[in-house]
Amino acid sequence: MKEEVIHQLLVRYPGLNTCKEDIEAACRAIISSYERGGKVLACGNGGSAADAGHIVGELMKSFEKKRVLKAEVRDALVSLDPERGSYLAEKLQEGLPAISLNAHDALISAVANDINASLVFAQQVAGYGKNGDALIAISTSGDSQNVMDAALTAKALGMTVIGLTGKTGGKLKQYCDITICVPATRTAEVQEYHLPVYHTICRVTEERFFSENSSKQISNSK
């Protein structure tokens, strides 16, 4: 399935052929993190902030595959409250743990006021991040200081850093384990490439854990 999904991406966006190996590596890294009980953090500025939230939305609920809660959770809900628990057991979905570092207004303003505005992402990585987690660091230029600080902090914690950038990768590239440098330099064009790239990563990841033929389980070790 991974090969098919990535092939579909490259047919639609042939310019991304230069990124094929890095996209595949990002899929493997995120899947490996989930298999070990990790989570994904994501951050960016402006349109890339919206992309970070978009990624989390695809990971935390059903994207293309049905995600039924584990039987033991469904049974526990019904046992605790037969009426409301039955409703929750039917409606709730399994999630792939993910957090957008752009989503916490009070925390972001507190860090900006009390520490430094450029550290709003790095501080959250320091608090949320664990060895084995993954950070998706999004910067169209590759030179956003707050994103680079998040990547540097993530590396120090033993996280896998995946950069999603423009053609050159910028300074961010030096802090990344995997850098997906899409073939564009203008902000709008870079962002136009980023969306199908992360959709593909989310599709491949979801297929690994929620395909009818998948025997993989998300670890709860953390």
Secondary structure, DSSP 4 states (H G I P E B T S, - for coil): -HHHHHHHHHHH-GGGGGGHHHHHHHHHHHHHHHHTT--EEEE-STHHHHHHHHHHHHHHS-SSS--BPPHHHHHHHHHH-HHHHHHHHHH-B----EEETTS-HHHHHHHHHHT-GGGHHHHHHHHH--TT-EEEEE-SSS--HHHHHHHHHHHHTT-EEEEEE-SS-TGGGGG-SEEEE-S--SHHHHHHHHHHHHHHHHHHHHHHHHSTT---------
